[in-house]
Amino acid sequence: MFEAVKLTYCHSDALLVDATLNCLSILIRTRPNTSGRIINSVLNFNPLKLANSPMTPKNKVLMRSMEKTTRMFLTHLLKR
């Protein structure tokens, strides 16, 4: 799972990463056997580590968006 997110981000498509993160809660609910691996991948995901060195304002907004989506995903998991 983490490799797919990494490949997606390398192509600078943060919207696709956000969409993937949004779908993960459904996968966790429907496939409890893989929930541990999904949660570990999300916890290990660090978008700043994958970012290019010159942080443009657009990249900063995309990073914040991914971080916010990740926080919402984890908060959603804690509530259920």
N, C-alpha and C positions, 0 to 999 in steps of 0.2 A: 504494500500500500504506500509506504513512504517513498519508494522509488518512483511511483506514478506521480506523486505530488512534486517530487524533485524535478522530474522531467518536465512536468507542466510548467513549473516556475522558471526553469531555464529558458523556456520559450517566451518568457515575459507575458504570460497570460494569467494574471492574477485573478481575473474574473472566473476563469475555469477552476482555479484552486478554491475560490470561495464557494462555487457551486458544488464542488466535490465535498467540501467540509459540510455544507448544508445537507447533503444526502447521507452522510455517515450515521446520523442518529437513526435513520430508518433501517440502515443495514444492521446496526447494533440490536435494534428491537426485533428484526425478523430473523437474524442469524446470531443467536447468543453464543454459539460455539466460537465465532471469530471476534467477539467483542473485545476480548483481552488484547489481541494483536492490533485492532483498530485504535483502541485507547492508547496503547503504548506508542503507536506511530504518531498520533496527534500530539502526545506529550513530548515526544522527541523532535517534533517539527519546529524548526527555527527559521523563519523567513529571512531574518537579518543575516544569518550565516550564508544563505544562498544569494544574497544581493550582490550586485556589482559594487565596486568601491566608490564611484561617484554617485552619491545619492541625490538624484534630481527631485524636485518637489512632487512630480508625478509618482516617482517610486516611493516616496515617503507616504503619500496618500494610499497607495496600493498596499504597502506594508501595514499601515494602521488598519486598513480594511480587513486584511487577513488575520491580524491579531484580534480584532473585535469579533470576527466570525468564529475564531477558535475559542475565545472566552465565552461567547454565547453558547457554543456547542457544549463546552464542558459544564457550564451552568445548567443547561438543559438536562445533561446526564445526571447531575447531582439531584435535581428535583424529581427524577423518576426512579 
